[in-house]
């Protein structure tokens, strides 16, 4: 996975060794479920802890990323118009994302 080198770099930047990987999954639900047991550590976007609901059982460690944040975006097919539902979704997604952006 392309994320592992980024996470490895983040640990190294703090002078820490990378933890041994015992479970690997992309599923946010599985990751949060494992973290909630108290036996696992995970690196997740802050939005996962806010949406669809807040996660008071999860403790966020006070770590500031010292590596570049991963960009994300909306992808559409070339030469294809968007249906009104897709356009509405994109508009709402942008509104939800606005308060999550960091000032540059």
C-alpha positions as CSV (number, residue, x, y, z in Angstrom):
1,X,0.0,0.0,0.0
2,X,1.2,3.5,-0.8
3,X,0.2,4.7,2.7
4,X,2.7,2.6,4.6
5,X,5.7,4.6,3.5
6,X,3.9,7.8,4.5
7,X,3.1,6.4,8.0
8,X,6.6,5.0,8.3
9,X,8.0,8.5,7.6
10,X,5.7,10.0,10.2
11,X,7.0,7.6,12.9
12,X,10.6,8.2,11.9
13,X,10.2,12.0,11.9
14,X,9.3,11.6,15.6
15,X,12.2,9.3,16.3
16,X,10.0,6.3,16.8
17,X,10.1,2.8,15.4
18,X,7.2,1.6,13.2
19,X,4.9,-0.7,15.1
20,X,4.6,-4.3,14.0
21,X,1.6,-4.7,11.7
22,X,-0.7,-7.5,13.0
23,X,-3.9,-6.5,11.2
24,X,-4.2,-4.5,8.0
25,X,-7.6,-3.3,6.7
26,X,-8.8,-0.3,4.7
27,X,-12.3,-0.6,6.2
28,X,-12.9,2.3,8.6
29,X,-15.5,0.4,10.5
30,X,-13.1,-2.5,11.1
31,X,-10.3,-0.1,12.1
32,X,-12.4,1.8,14.6
33,X,-13.8,-1.4,16.0
34,X,-10.3,-2.7,16.6
35,X,-9.1,0.5,18.1
36,X,-12.2,0.6,20.4
37,X,-11.0,-2.7,22.0
38,X,-8.0,-0.9,23.4
39,X,-5.5,-3.3,21.9
40,X,-4.8,-1.5,18.6
41,X,-3.5,1.7,17.3
42,X,-4.5,3.2,13.9
43,X,-3.9,6.3,11.8
44,X,-7.2,7.6,10.5
45,X,-8.4,10.9,9.1
46,X,-10.1,13.1,11.8
47,X,-13.3,12.9,9.7
48,X,-13.7,9.2,10.6
49,X,-14.0,10.2,14.2
50,X,-16.6,12.8,13.5
51,X,-18.8,11.2,10.9
52,X,-21.4,9.6,10.9
53,X,-21.2,10.2,14.7
54,X,-18.7,11.3,17.3
55,X,-16.6,8.5,18.9
56,X,-16.2,9.3,22.6
57,X,-14.8,5.8,23.3
58,X,-11.8,6.6,21.1
59,X,-8.9,8.6,22.5
60,X,-7.2,10.8,20.0
61,X,-3.5,11.0,20.8
62,X,-1.9,14.5,20.7
63,X,0.3,13.9,17.7
64,X,0.8,16.6,15.0
65,X,1.6,15.2,11.6
66,X,5.1,16.2,10.5
67,X,4.6,14.9,7.0
68,X,2.5,16.1,4.1
69,X,-1.2,15.4,4.3
70,X,-2.8,13.2,1.6
71,X,-4.9,15.1,-0.8
72,X,-8.4,13.9,-1.8
73,X,-10.9,14.9,-4.4
74,X,-13.9,14.1,-6.5
75,X,-13.4,12.2,-9.7
76,X,-15.8,12.3,-12.6
77,X,-15.8,10.7,-16.1
78,X,-14.6,12.7,-19.0
79,X,-17.2,13.9,-21.4
80,X,-20.1,12.9,-19.2
81,X,-22.5,15.2,-17.6
82,X,-23.4,14.8,-13.9
83,X,-26.9,13.8,-12.9
84,X,-28.7,16.2,-10.5
85,X,-28.3,13.8,-7.6
86,X,-24.5,13.6,-8.2
87,X,-24.2,17.4,-8.5
88,X,-26.2,17.8,-5.3
89,X,-23.9,15.3,-3.5
90,X,-20.8,17.2,-4.6
91,X,-22.2,20.5,-3.5
92,X,-23.0,19.1,0.0
93,X,-19.7,17.3,0.3
94,X,-17.8,20.5,-0.4
95,X,-19.9,22.3,2.3
96,X,-19.2,19.6,4.8
97,X,-15.5,19.6,4.0
98,X,-15.0,23.4,4.3
99,X,-14.7,23.5,8.1
100,X,-12.3,20.5,8.0
101,X,-9.7,22.2,5.8
102,X,-6.6,23.7,7.3
103,X,-5.6,27.2,6.7
104,X,-2.5,27.4,4.5
